[in-house]
Amino acid sequence: MKRIKSVVLFYNSKRRKAISCAAAIERRLRAAAVRVQKVCVNDPACEIKQGDAAVAVGGDGTVLYAARHVIRLGIPVLGINAGGLGFLSGMEQKDFLKNAELFLAGKFHREKRSLLSVSVRRAGRTVFGPQPALNDCVMRNPEARAFQLRASFGGQFLSDYFGDGLIVSTPSGSTAYSLAASGPIVMPDLEVFLLSPICPHTLTHRPIALSAAKELEVSVRPGNYAPRALSLSIDGQENFGLEPEDSVLVSRYPRSFELLVPDNFSYFDILRRKLSWGER
């Protein structure tokens, strides 16, 4: 990786820690004569210019926002945790300031992460997407009312699901909403989808891992249990209203997202620290 001369700096203006952290990082970058484009993730719209790398300061939501905006440009992203758990963050602020020269010299490692490609078909035509999702897409009812979905994989009927909804996640998203729905933790370099039912009205439905090589189709079933309002959420940041007989199509996004991490980065260390593995 060549020396970094321009950086897109994403930050969350609703977190005081993220504001101060972004300011410190901006000062360090400008002191090294790096061009900085600041992007607030809370602004309604943004125009991303090309850069050698991006730095996302905040929680996982900030990294998700950055990923979905730079994936088409092929810009790698370094996540700096200034939020909560920070599963997608490569390091803390103090560690970045200590290792800034290594970052600027292009010596950080690029981890490839797969994304979902999500679209909606209605009456034979595409009405939404395809949109990339780094963590997950979620189909659920905003009302406290169960509904029915039908899932097919690779053209074969998989199952009918009756409950509060479904989560389709990437390995990166396995530690997010899917984990809360009793889904497994999956190594981020695997090429799979995770299908996790949300509060299914049966004890026999369990999360399942599916190959990312084939397309998953989830359709909204009509009838007595058809929901009055159903939403499709992409990474918890973009929403689309679904109707009975709509089909949500999920496949592997054609481009990989590149997450920048230092050479000593360990995914298992992240899990131990964030989930308190092994503590008694």
Beta strands, then each sheet from edge to edge (+ up, - down):
strand 1: 6-11
strand 2: 35-40
strand 3: 53-58
strand 4: 77-81
strand 5: 91-92
strand 6: 109-113
strand 7: 116-122
strand 8: 125-133
strand 9: 136-140
strand 10: 147-153
strand 11: 156-163
strand 12: 165-169
strand 13: 192-198
strand 14: 208-211
strand 15: 216-220
strand 16: 230-234
strand 17: 238-242
strand 18: 247-252
strand 19: 257-261
sheet 1: 2+ 1+ 3+ 4+ 5+
sheet 2: 6+ 19-
sheet 3: 8+ 7- 18+ 15- 10+ 11-
sheet 4: 14+ 13- 12+ 9- 16+ 17-
end
